Amino acid sequence: MKTIAYILLLLTGCLSAPAREYAMRHYTQADGLPGSSVYDMYQDGTGYLWLATSAGISRYNGIAFENFTTRDGLPDNECFFFRKDPYGRLWIATYSGVLAYFKDGIFHTAKNTPALKLPFTTRSLMDIRVEADSSVSFFYRNTPFVSIKGNKLQVFDLDAAIARYGLGTDFSGRYTQNIVHEQGKIRVTYRKGQLLLNEQLQLLQTKRFGAFVMDWAFSTPEHEYLRSGNLIYNRNLVSAGFPVLPEHSAVFKIRNYDGICFIATDKGLWIDQERIMPEVRFSDVFRDGNGDYWLCTIGDGVYKLRRHFRDIRYFKPADEIAYACPGTDTIILCSRNGDLYRMMPTGLRQLTRFWQATGLTLKDRKHVFYADNRYILHFVKGIMVIYDKTRLQEVLVDRSIYYNGSTKILRNGANLYLINSENTWTLDYQKLLHRAPGLAHALLDSGQTARAGAMYDMAQSSDSAIWIATRNGLYKVTDNHAREQQQLGSMALRAIVFTRHALIGYTPDNRLLVIHGYDSPAPKVSIAGHSDAVWDKFYVLNDSSLIVSSNKLYKMITTSASSYRVHTLEHPLLPQRARYIFSDGRYGYFFKEKYGIGIPLAELMAGPRPPQLHLIDLATRRYTLPISASLSLDYGASRDIRVSFEALSFDAGALSFEYSIAAPGDTAAQWLQAPGDHINFYKISPGTYQIRVRALTASGISSNVPGFTLVIRPPFWLNPWFLMLAGLVLASLLYLGFRLFVRRTEQKRKREMKFMKSELIALNALMNPHFVFNSLNSVQSLVSRNAREEASRYIRIFSDLVRLNMHNLTADRISLEKEMILVTNYLELEKLRFRDGFHYEIIIPEEVETDVIMVPPLLLQPLVENAVKHGLRANGNPKGMIFVEISEEEEVVLITVKDNGPGLRENAPGSRGHQSLALDNVKQRLEKLRQMHGQQITLEVSELKDNEGQVQGVCSALRIGPGFSSDRRKRHSAFGKDY
């Protein structure tokens, strides 16, 4: 956790100007620094700050310190300073003096980079300088100096050159030397003079200082300074205009930034002509890219000064601050021991010791202050003290019961208003100042106080009216009388404040409300926040902005005529949970128990600088890639992806991170919360994605939005060529499987058809013996009666039947015409047999083409035989009739066989209760035909009845579905007819 130390900077030395106070943030090992001594700082191109410390190197991003030691490749943990060359190498000076640099995340030394090996035993590096020709010079104490250009190392032995020219006596005191290597020349400065050599160590010029004796020399990229005694000179031995240094003080660095001179010594830091913190040893001063100053110390960490540090006010009284209140032209502070202070631009001015007349102190007392340009009024538990600032004395100490429990004081013109939990009071201010206060006037009568309940707060609106917030509503003071504001109902606000445009307050259940048009019949109430923070007090900054404090962060509310904005207030020097906050129009003042700080309102309201976000790398389970504009991954690597990034923020506090993932060009992608400084993706589908990341401060200020394109290549089994090949293989397999299935099905069907044909032939064969048996019986009957002519005719017809039957025996279908010829012959035989005992009629319409209608052989003969045997012969009816009718409905052929026999009843004479073998045979054949040809041929046997329900015979109906008439359809198609 970063700590903020506000340091009182007292002017010492030869100047007598008033003491200045500066506010600084202090970083120590408790904040993550590896060591307490910080010698040097450097900021790289990305924005990271590098710190050389006594216990390693640290890289700081404004949020956390990342430390490096010998375990990470450093040659020594005590590091003194950095220099970066044009080749991107960050050179590091260490106590051991070995050459070392950092590049691409690796520390390079002679162990892993042989070109850095030196041909002599090293000592501490005194300086590293990057020359104009891109070479780097390394200067050691009492040893040769080294120059590296690119990867070429060159050693310059100055000791040998000085001895060669016989200058060793005149140029003694080697510990005070300063060496500058520039433009192919080497300038060496000693206590009493300078040498100028070329790179071949040939002497070009000597210069003696005469009476001037140099104690120390310093070089910066812009200047070269020489110290003699307590004064500092430039290279021309002219005073540099710096202050006189203390005796026996060591100067470590001199820096000039925009006209401000910093001198880091072991006895404090000089800022121009003033010295601060003389007890601290300063090693360097560094200014970062934002213009802030970092003060490096030996043994005390590092301090940070804001860029405009002289514009920030800091106040620290001798004792704890008990109360602070704004006056007409100043701010008044009162300490716990009763000291009264007036705030001045350069510090605090003590006015007097308060409470002299009463002898009371402010410890453990609730108190309320009010101040104008002359008087200070202090109320505490029934006592009011008035203090005259111009006369520096107390003018009145009054004890009145209506002062008890006062929590706030307001002034409106000639009246003074006080509020406590029971009521709100008004006093005549001038009478009060002249020690004639009279009686206080209660603004709410007894009925109003009963309805209002407890008093919460009061505030002054933009039209100077006094408003009172109570438990059960709000009241407005008009003509010293409180009037309930019906338009706001029974709204309860624990604290209220006004801007030029709105009334703002928070409810007992912690809802923050902004009310526009509060004085109109229809006010607009907006809920500005229901935070987990507990709201506390309101502090007005100007007529449109205010601060609301809480147990956490500060919120700033800015209102306009019809809208408002709420955001978190952020500033690196902002003290949390300040006891009092005020503004004088230019500064916002925050007072803690021990100190107060004034921050310019413009800087305060501008918010922190936007953080900078940098994408680092993308890691999978198998490898890690640095982030570039576009990355492409195999599908297998997309199962677990981690994108790492880091933010730089030296002003804001805690940061939150968000990311979006969408198709390229999609600007409306939703922002999602990131868990920290990384994003994890699992099982991303193949495709092209645009990934963007941003950091947000608590006030909602966004960083830059870096992003990259991520391409997840589809696996080979999702590539078009593979899908086409797989589809082709699958189609081939399906085709082969289908062919095999069809083949096996066809073989099975053929086997079944063959079997069914055999069965059908067998059934047909059963018909022949049955018919032959009956016919032979009939011939026998004719012969026995000696009816030779009839028997001869019978035998002729019978032979035709047998011939037809033999011809049709092996066919599964025959034409209906042939079937009718067989039926006609059969009826003729039966008629001869029964001596014309019955008549028959065959009805075939002309439109029925019996020659093309195909039916199973012997399909009708068993039905006709059944009608003759069971319908006529059994009945003995001499007027027996058999009707055979053929009709056609679309593609369905209907064949009916009717008789006028006794019917189907079992108790009727000659009934057909016993099913004939012929009918059973017909049904079996029909079922086999359905299985073989998939054709429906149905047989229905029913009784014929008259209107009175009397049985008149039997009707056998055959319905032959489509299929058997296929020959006819072919013929019709050939002739182009449509039947």
N, C-alpha and C positions, 0 to 999 in steps of 0.2 A: 504494500500500500504506500503510494507516494505520500510524503509528508511535506507540508508547506511551512517553511520557517520564514518569518518576517523579521528581518535583521535591522536593528536600529543602527544607522550609520552615522557616527559622530565625526565631525571634522576635526582633524588634528594637524599639527605642523605649524607652518608659519602664518596661516591665514586665520582670521578671526570672524569669518562669516558664520551665520547661524547654522546649527547642525541640520543636515538633510536626512530624510528617512526614505529608504527604498524597500520595496517589497520584492522578495525573491522566493523561488521554489528551491528547496534543498533536497538533493539526492544523496543517499548514503548506502552502506552495505545492506541496510534493512530494506531498501527498495530494490536490491538485486545487483548492485555494483560488486564486482569481484574483489576490489580492494579499496581502502580508504584514501589512498593517494592516486590522484588523476593528474598525469603530466601533460597530456596533449589530447586534442580532439580533431576529428576530420569528418567531413560529410561527403559521401560518395554521390555518384550521379543519380542513383535511385532515390536518395534522400535519407539513407540510414546514417546515423551518427556513430562514429567509431571512437572509442575511448581507450587510451593507453594508460594502464594502471600498474600498481605495484604487484598485482596478483593476476596478470593476464590482460587480454584484450576483451572489450565488450562492444557489442553492436546493439544500438538502441533505436527502436522504431517509434518512440513516444509512448509506448504502452508497456513494454517489458524489455529487460536486458538479456541479450544472448551472449554468454561468456565463452571464451576460448582460452585454453591453457596449453602446457606442453603435451598433455594427453591428446590434443587436437593437432599437434604438429609444430607448435611454437618452439623455437630453440631455447627460450628463456621466459619465465613468467613475469619478470620485471621489464616492462616495455616503456620507452620514453616518448617517442613521437612517430608520426607517419609522414610519408611523402609519396605522392602518386606521379608516375612518369607517363609520357604519351603512349606507352605500350600497354597501358591498363594494369600495370603492376603497382600494388600498394606496398611500398617498402616500409619496413618496421625496424626501428632502432631499439635494440635490447641491451641489457646490462652486459651480456657476454660479448657483444660486438660482432657476432657472425652476421653474414649477409643473409637476409630473409625477406621474402615478399609474399603477398597473398593475391591469388588470381584464380578465378573460376572455382571458388570454393575450396582451394587447396593452399596450404602453407608450403612454400618452396624454400628449402635450405640446401646446404651442401650434401645432405644425406640423400635427397631425391632429385637434386639438380646439381650435378658435378661442376658446372660452370661457375658456381658461386663459391667454390673452395678458394680460400686465400692462402698465399704463400708465406704468411707470417702469423705469429701468435697475436690474436686480437685483444684489444681492450675496449673500454666503453666507447661507444660512438658519440662524438660531440655534436655532429650535425650531418644531415643529408640534404643535399640541394639538387634540384632538377635544373639543369642549365638550358640556355636558349637553344642549343643544338640538339636537344632531347637526351643528352647524356645525363647520367646521375653521378654526383660526386659524394663520396663518403669520407668524413673527416674524423680521424681518431686522435686521441691524446698521446703525444710523444711517439707516434708511429707514422709511417708513410700514409698518404691518403690515396683512395682508390677511385677510379672513374670507370663507369660501365656505360657503353653505348650499344644498344641492342643486346647482344649476348657476348660482346667482347669486353674483357676485363683488362684494365691497365693500372699498374701501380706506380705512384710517383714518390721517390725516396727524397724527401726534403732535407733530412738530416745530412745525407751525403752531399747534396748541392750546397748547403750552408757551409759545411766543412771544406768543400772544394774551393769556395771563394773566400775562405778565411774570415767568415762573419760570425763565427760562433760566440766570440766575446761580446760584440756589440748587440747581438740579438739573443740575449739570454732571457730566461723566464718563459720557457716554452709552454707553461701551463696557462698563460694568458693569450695564446695565439688565436688569431681568427683568420681563416683561409677562405678566399673567394676564387672560384674557378669559373671564368666566363670569357667567351669570345676567344678561346685558344690561349688565354693567359691566366696566370696564377698569381694572386696577390695575397701575401702573407703579412699580417699585422701582429707586431710584438709590442712589448711595453714601451720601447723607445723609437719605433720606426716601422717602416714597411719595406717589403721586397716585392719586386715585380719580375716574374719569370715566365718564360714560354713553356710549352708542353714538353720540350726537350730539356727542361730544367736549366736553361741558359739564362743567366742574369741579364735583365733588361734595364732595371732601374732600382736604385735604393733611395729611401727617404727617411731622414731622421726628424724626430719630433722636437728636438731641442730640449727646452725645459719641461715640456709636457710629458707626463708619465702616465701611460695607460694601465688601468687596473683590470679592465674587462672590456670585451668587444662583443657586439651583438649584430646579427644580420637578419634582415627580413627581405622578402622579395622586392620591396620598394626602397628600403633604407638600410644604412649601416651606421651603428651608433658605437661610440667609445665612451667608457666611463673612467673618470679620474676623480678620486675622492668621493664627494657627495654629489657631483654634478655629472650630467650626461651631455656629450657633444656629438655632432655629426662627423662624417668622415673628413671634413675640412677643418676640424678642430674648432668649430663654432658652436656655442651653446645651443642646444636643441630647444630651449625654453621650457624644459621640464622642471618640476619642483625640486627643491633641495631634499635629497634623500637622507634618512636617518643614518647615524654613524653605524658602521659595521653591518649594514643591511646588504643582502644579496639580491641582485636583480636577475630574474629568470627570463622574462619576456617583455617586450614593448610592442604594443599593437595600436594602430591607428585605424579607426573605422568612422568614416563620414565626419571627420573633424573632432571625434572624441578619442582622446589618448588614454590608453590603459597601460599601467606599469605594474606587472606582477612581481612582488618582492616577498621576501620571507618575513616581512613585518607589515603586511597588509597590502591592499590594492589601491593604487592611485588612479582616480578618474579625473583627468585633467589636473586641476590644482588641489583636489581634496583627496584625503586618504580615508579609507573605510576599513573596518575590521582589522586593526593593527595586530590583533592576537592570532590571526590566521596567516599561514604561509601559502601564498598564491603562486602557482607554477605557470599558468597561461590563461589567456582570455581568447575565446573563439566565438566568432559570429556565424550563425547558421544561415541557410538560405531564406528563412523567414525574417531575418534581421534581429533575432533574439541573441542575447549574449550568454555564453556559458563560461563561468568562472571556475577554473580548475584549481584545486588546492592539494597541498601535501598533508595528508592525514585527516582531512575533513570533507571528503567527497567532492561534489561539484554543485555549484549554485547556478540558477538560471534567472537572468534579468530580462524583462520584456523589452521589446524593441524601443518603445517610448517610455522607458522606465522613469524618466523624470516627470512624466505627466501623471503618474499614479501616486496618490497621496497615502501616506501611512502614518498612523497615530498610535502612540503607546504611552498612556499615563503611568505615573509611578505606582498606582494601585489599581485594583480591579474596577472596571467600569460598572457602576451601579445603574446609571440611567443616561440616556441620550435623547435629545429632542431638538427639532428644528426651530430656529428663531426666524426673525424677519430677514436678517442678512447673514446669518451664521448658524452654526450648530453648537449646542451646549452639551458638555459632558460633565457628569458628576461621578466621582469615584466613591468607593465604599467608605473611605475615611472622611468624606465630606469635602474633598477638594473640588473646586468648580473650575472647569476649563472652557475656554473659547477656542474653536478651531480656526487656525490661520492657514493660509496657503503653504507656509513653510513648516508648520507644526502646530503644537498646542500651546496656548497661552494660559497660564494659571491665573484665575481671577482672585479667588480668596478661598478661605476655609469656610465652608457652608455650615449651617446649624450652630453658629456661635452663640446666638441668643438662647437657644433651647438646650444646647449641650447634647442633642440626640445624634445618633449615627444612622446610616442607611442600611445597616446589616439586618437581614431577616425582616424587612418591612416592605409592604406593598406601597408604591408611591407613583404619583403622576406629576409630570412636568408640563409647563407651558411657558414659552418664551417669546417675546417680541424684541424690538430693537433696543428696548431700555430695561424692561422688567422680566424677571424670572419668577414664575409662580410654582410652588411645590406643595402638593397636597399629599398627606400621608396620615391615615387613620385619625381623622378628626382634627388634624392640625394643618393650617395653611401658612406657608412662609413666603413672603414676597421679598425679592432681592433686587435692589437697584444696581444695575451694572455700571452706570455712570458714576455713582457715588461709592460703589464698591461696599455696600452695607445692606443689611436687612432692614426693611422699613415697616414690616408688620408681621406679627405672629398671632394668628387668630385660631380659636378653637370653636367650631360650630358642628352641631349634630349632623347637618346635611353634607358635611365633608366626608363622613364615614363611608368607607367602601367605594369611594369614587374611583372609576376605572378609566375615565377619559375626560379631557377638557377641550372644548371648542370655543372659539370667539366669533361672533357675528356682529360687527359694528360695535355698538356700545354695550352689548350683552355678552356675558360669559356663561357657558353651559357646562354643567357637570352631570354625569350619569352614574348611578349605582344600580344595584339589583332591584331596588324598590321603585325608583322614580327617576325623572330627569328634572334638573333644577336650573334656574337662570338667575344670574346676579348682575347688578349694574357694575360694569368694570371700573368706571371712574370713581364711583363711590367706594368701591373696594380698595382702590389704590390710595384714596384719601382717608383711609381708616374709618369709613362710615359705611360699612357694607349693608346694613339694614337686614331685612329678612329675605331669604331666598324664596323664590316663587316656584312652586311645583307645576310642571307643565301638564300633567295628567291628573284629572280629578279622581275621586275615589271610585266612581263607576268605571272609568277608563282603566285604571290600574287593576281592577278586578277582572275585566275582560282581557286585558293584555297579558296578565300573568307577570313573569319575570322580565326585567329589562335586559336585552342582550348587547346592543351596541347603538351608537349614533354616528352620523356622518353628515357632511355638508355637501349639498348638490352644487351643480355648476351655476345655479342662480342664487347661491349663498343661503338657501333654505336649509334648516336643520331637520333631519329625518331620524326617527327613532325606530329601531328594530326590537320587537318584543316576541314573546313566545307564541302569541296568537295573532300577529299581524304587524303592519307598519303604520307609523304615524308621521305626519308632516306638521312642523311647527309654523303656524301663521299667527301674527300678532300676539306672540307669547302664549298661544294656546295650541295644544296638540290635537290634530284632526285625523281620524282613522281613514286610511286609504282603501276605500271599498273596492276599487278596481283591481287590487292585488289580493283580495280575499283575506284568508287567515294565514297567509304565507309566513312561515317562521324562518328567519335568517339569523344565524349566530353572529355573523360579522357582515358589515356592509361598507361599500365605498362607491364613490361616483366618479365617472369620467364625464367629459363634455357630452357624450352620446348615450351613456347607459348607466344603469344601476347594477352593481355586481355584488354578489354575496354567496354564502354557502349555508346549506340547511343543516339541521342537527344530524341527518343521516349522511352527511358528507357529500352532498351534490353541489357542484359549483354552478351557479346560475348567472346568466347575463340577460338583463331585462332592458330592451329598447322600448321607448315610449312609456316609461314607468309612470308618468304623470298624465297619460291619456286614458280615455275610457277603455281602450282595448290594448293593453300592453302586450308586447311580444316577448315571451319567456323562452330562453334557450338553455338547454343543459350543456354546459361547457365541459364537464368532466365529472366522472365518478371514480376517482382514482383510488388505488390502494394506499396512497399517501394520505395523511391526516392533515387537512387544511388548518392553517393557524391564523395569520394576520395578513392584512392588505397594506401595501405601501405604494403611494402615488408617486410616479416619476414625472409625469407631465399631464396635460389635459386629456390625453388619449391613451396613455400607457400606465400600467401599474404592475407591481410584483405581488404575488401571493406566496407566502412561505408555507412550508409543511415540515413534517418530520423527515422528509427526504430531500428532493431537489426543489429548486425554485421554479415557479412558472411565471412567465410574462404574458399578460393579456393586453392586447392592443385592440381598441374599438374604433369603429367608424360609424357613420350615420345609420347603417342598417346591418352591419356585420361585425364580426370580431375574429381574432386569431389568438390561439393559445399555443405557446411553445415553451419548451424547457430552456431555462436560462443557463448558459454555460460560459465559463471563463476560467482559465487555469489558476487565477489568484482569488477566485471567489470563495470566501469562507462559508462552510455549510452551517446551517442552524444558527444564523446570526440572531442576536437578541433584538437589535433595532436596525431598521433600514430607512434611510432618508435620501432625498435628492434636493439639490439646490438649482436644478435646471441644467447644470453642466456635468455634475458628477453624481454617481450613485454611491452612497456611503453604507458600508456594512460594518456593524460593531459587534465584536465578540466580547467576552469577559476581560480579555487581556489587551486587546488592540482594536483598532479600527482601520479600515482601508477605503480609499475613495478611488473609484474607477470611472473614467470618462464615459458619459452615457452613450456617446456614439460608438465607442469600442464595446461597451457592454451590450448594446442592442444589436450590433452587427453579428454577434455570435462568434464561435470559433472558426478558424480557418478550415476549409473542407479537408477531410482526410484524403490520403493518397493510397490507392489499392493496387497491389501488384500480384499478378498470377505467377505462381512459382513452378509447379510441375503437376503432371498427371501420372498417377501410379496405378498399376494393375497388380495382379498377383504374381506376374512374371517379370515385369520390367517397369522402369520409371522414365518418363519423357519430359523434357523441359517444354513449357507452354510456348507454342508458336501460333501464328495466325490460323493455321489449319492442322489438325491432327487426324490421322486415320488409324483405326484399330480393327483387328480381326474380331469376328463375332465371339470367339472363345474368350477373348480378353475383356469383353464388355460385361461379363457377369459380375464383376466387382471392380469399380472404378472410384478412385479418390482424387479429387482436384484440390490442391492446396494453394492457398493464397495468404498474403500478409498485408496488413494495413499500416500506414504511417500516420500518426496523429499526435502532434506535440501540443495541441491546445485542448482538444475535447477530452472528456472522461471516457466512460465505457462506450464501446461501439457495438452495434448489432450488424449482422451481415444478412444479405438477401441475394437470391440468385433466380434466374429465369432460364428455362430451357424450352426452345420452340424451333419451329422450322425457320430457315433463313428468310429474313425480310419481314417476319412477323413482329411488328412493333407493339402489339397489344398483349404480349405474353404476360402471364400472371407472375408476380414476384412472390417467391416462397422463402420462408425463414430458413437460414442455414444454422446448423448446430454450433458453429464456431468458425475457426479459420480454415475450414475444409468443407467439401461437399462429397457425399457418397452416393453413387449411382449403382443400382443393382439390376442386372438383366435388361439392359437397354435393347430395344428392338432395332434391327438394321435400318439405317436411314442416315440422313444428314440433319444435324442439330446445331443451333446457335446457342451457346452458353454464355451468359453474362453474369457478372457479380458486381455488387456494390456494397459499400459500408455506409452506415448511417449513424450520426451522432444522436445523443439523447434529444436534441432539439430538432431533429429531422433533417439536418444538413447532409447532403449526399456527397459521396466521394466521386471521383471519376468512375466510369463504368467500363472496365476492360472486358473483353470477351474473345472467344475463339470459336472456330467451326470444328465440330467433332463429327467425323464420318465413321460410322460403324458398318464395316463391309459385311455383306451377307455371307453366310457359310456357303460352301460349295453346293450344298443341297438346296439352297434357295436361289442360286444363279439361274438365269433363263435357260442357258444351255443344258444345265443339269435337269431342270424341270422338264425341258423338252425331251431330253433323253430318257428321264424317268417315266414321263408320260408315254413315250414310245414303247419302252420296255413293258410298262404296265399294260398298255393297249395290246401289245403283242401277246403277253401272258394271258390277258383276258380273252383275246381272240383264240389263242391256242386252247385255253381252257374251255371256251365256249364250243369250239370245234369238237374237242374231245367229248364234252358233255352232249352236244348234239349227236355226235357219232354213236356214243354209247346209248343215248336215248333212242336214236333211230334203230340201232341194233336190237335194243330191248323191245321197242315197239314192233319191229318186224317179227321178232320171236313171238311176241304176244299175238300179233295179227295172224301169224301162221298157225298158232295154236287155236285162236278163235275161229279162223277159217276151217280148221279141222273140226272144231266142235260144231260150227255151223253146217258143214257138210254132213257131219254125223247126224245133226238134227234134221237136215233135209232128207238124209237117208231114212230117218225114222218115219218121215211122212210117206215115203213110197210103200213100205210094207203095209202100213196101216191102210193106205188107199187101195193097194192091191188086194188086201184081205177083204175089204168091204166089197170091192168090185167083183171078186170071184164069188163071193156069197150071192151077189145079185145075179150073176150068170147061172150059178147053180139053181137059184130059185126059178129063173126063166126056163131052164132045161127041164127042171122037175115038173113044170106046168106044161111042157111040150110046146112052148112058144118059141118055135125055131126062128121065125123071121125076126122076132124081137131080139132073140139071143144073138142072132147074127149081127143085127144092127148094133147091139150092145157091145159085141166083141170088137166091131170095127171102130166104134167111138173109143172103146177102152184102149185099143191098140194105139190110136192117135194120142190119147192121154199119156200112155206109158212112154211113147216115143218123145213127146214134148218134155215129159218129166225127166227122162234120161238125158235129154239135151241140156236141160237147165240145171242138172244136178250139181255140176261143179262151178256154176256161175254164182257170184254173190249178189248180182243184181240183173234183173231182166226188165224189158219194157212192160208197161202196164197193159199194152195191147196183147202181148203173149199171155200175160197172167189172166186177162179176161177171156181169151180163147180157152185156156185150161179150165176156167170157172164155168164157162158156157158148156163145154163138153161134159164137165162133171154134173151140172144140173140136168143135162139131157139124159145122162146115164141114170141119175137118180129118178128122173121122171119116168123113164122106161121101167125102172125097177118097181116104182110105186104105181104103175099102170095109170099114169096121169092123175095120181092122187093129190097133186098140188100144182100150182102154176108159179111161174117166176117171171120177173120183169127186170131187165137191165137197162138203166137209164144213164146214158153218157152224152152230155151236151156236145155240140159240134166244136165249141171253142176249146174243149179239153183234148189236148193232143196226147193221146195215150201211147203213141209210138215213141215219144221222147221222154215220157215220164218213167223213170226207173224205180223199180220196187224190188224187194227181195223175192226170190221165187217161192211159190207155194205160200204166199202171204194171205190171200183171200180164200183159197180153197178150204182151209180148216174152218174158217168162220162160216162159210156157206154150208159145209158139211155139218157143223154144229147146229146150224139153224134147221137143217133138214132132219137130223137125227133126234134132236132134243126138242125142237119146236113144232115140227109137223107130224113126224111119224109117231112120236110118243103120244101126241094128242089125238091122233086118228081123225083129224078134222078134214073132211073131203073137200073143203073150200080153203085149204091152206094156200098161203101166198108167201113168196119170198121176193123181196125187192133189193136189188143191188144198184146203188146210185153213186156216181162219181161226180164230184164238183171241185172247183178250184177257187181259192181265195188268195189273190196275190201269188205268193210262191208256196203256199200250203195246199196240199191235195187232201181232200176229205172223201173217204170211201165209207159208205154205210151199208150194212147188211141187216135188213129188217125181216121179221117173220110175225105171223099172227098166232103164235103158239101160246102156251099157258103162262109164260113168264118165268121169273127166277125164284118164286117162293118155293120153299122146301115142301110145304104141305099140299101144293097144287099137283094135280095129275101131270106126270111127265115133267115135273119141275127140274130145274137145273141146280139143285142144291149140291149135287155132285159135280164138281168141276171136271170137264172133259180133259182127256189127255192131249187132245189137239190144241185146246186153248193154252194149256201149260206150255206146250211145245212152242206155240207162237210167241208167248211172252218171253221165253228164254231166248228165242232167236232175236226178238226185238232188242233185248238188253245187249246181246253180243254185237248187234249192228251199231248200237249207240256207242259202245266202247271202241269199235273198229273205225267208224266213220265220224264219230262225234255228232251224229244226227239224231234229233229227237223224233221217234215214231211212237206215238202213244195209241193205246187201245183202251177204249171205254165201252163197257157192256152195261146197258141200263134197260129198265122196263119201259114199255110204251103204255100210257094210260089215257083214258078218255076224260071228258069233262067231269064225270062223276067219280073218278078215281079208280075205275075198273081197269084191270090189266088187260091190254090188248095185244101183247106180244113183247118181243125183245129186239133191241137195237144194238148192234155191234159197230162202233165207229172207229175208224183208223184215221189218224192225222199224221201225214207225212210232211215233215218240215223241209226247208231248203236243203239242197245237196243232191237229192236223187234226180232232180230235174236239171242238173248241170248241162247235160247234153243239149237240152232244149235252149238254154241260155246261150250256148255257143252258136247254135244255129240262128237264133234271133240276131245275135251280134253280127253274124256273117251277112245277113240280109239287111241289116241296118234298121230293123223294126223294133218298135217299143211296145211290148205287150203289157 
